[in-house]
Amino acid sequence: MLKLDHIKKTFNPGTVNEKAAIRDLSLHLEPGDFATVIGSNGAGKSTMFAAIAGSFITDSGSITLNGKDITFAPEYQRSRVIGRLFQDPLKGTAPHMTIEENLSLAYLRASRGSIPFSRISKKDKEFFREQLSMLDMGLEDRMKQPVGLLSGGQRQALTLLMATMVPPLLLLLDEHTAALDPATAEKVLELTKKIVAKNHTTCLMVTHNMQQALTMGNRTLMMDDGRIVFDVKGEERSRMTVPDLLEKFRIGAGKELDNDRILLAAED
């Protein structure tokens, strides 16, 4: 499904600000894999996502999605088959447009490409209402309301829906619940699990919560210094505890995990 083959990316090469963000990284996701990704700040998690989404072209290596080489495909083309959510709930929606208009833009881009935005059929509106009702937030009765009036949790749930109502080949979740309060974050996570399972979507999810990294999905990746230092799934993963994961990081990275945010979450 997704294959990263020895990709590399260095920002500001040849300057005092040179930063090797991805170092010879390879990864193969099977169809339906739901892999959680954990690592300290600067480990390369978001950079890997940006490389997959096409925010920049890698310096070397290749990226293949569903058997198609997308290494040099522009970001707008990849966005039709790759859904992406960010930590900031404000990034995924247009605040001055209504809920209905936001859904329409996402739907037309993913399903039909260049059909004029003004031509939203009654059938499409009924579909949007049906999809919104799945969120159980009452948004189906507020479709004419500007998105900027919604709470952060409502906006993130809406963004999740926009990214998946036409099921993407790949879903990238970059700490998409980190900015939400605990109760809302839990609700968005449950929605995430429900939607991913329903569509059998191949998914990568960055998290700072180590327990979550072991219980969400079917696979766990640990990153450090632009590399994947540990990759576990199946029976071995099902037996792992957070201390086990910390030990695997120490062995793979050659150092202790020292990110306070991750370690504090592990103690909760």
Secondary structure, 3 states (H helix, E strand, C coil): CEEEEEEEEEECCCCCCCEEEEEEEEEEECCCCEEEEECCCCCCHHHHHHHHHCCCCCCEEEEEECCEECCCCCHHHHCCCEEEECCCHHHHCCCCCEHHHHHHHHHHHHHCCCCCCCCCCHHHHHHHHHHHHCCCCCHHHCCCCEHHHCCHHHHHHHHHHHHHCCCCCEEEEECCCCCCCHHHHHHHHHHHHHHHHHHCCEEEEECCCHHHHHHCCCEEEEEECCEEEEEEEHHHHHHCCHHHHHHHHHHHHCCCCCCHHHHHHHHC
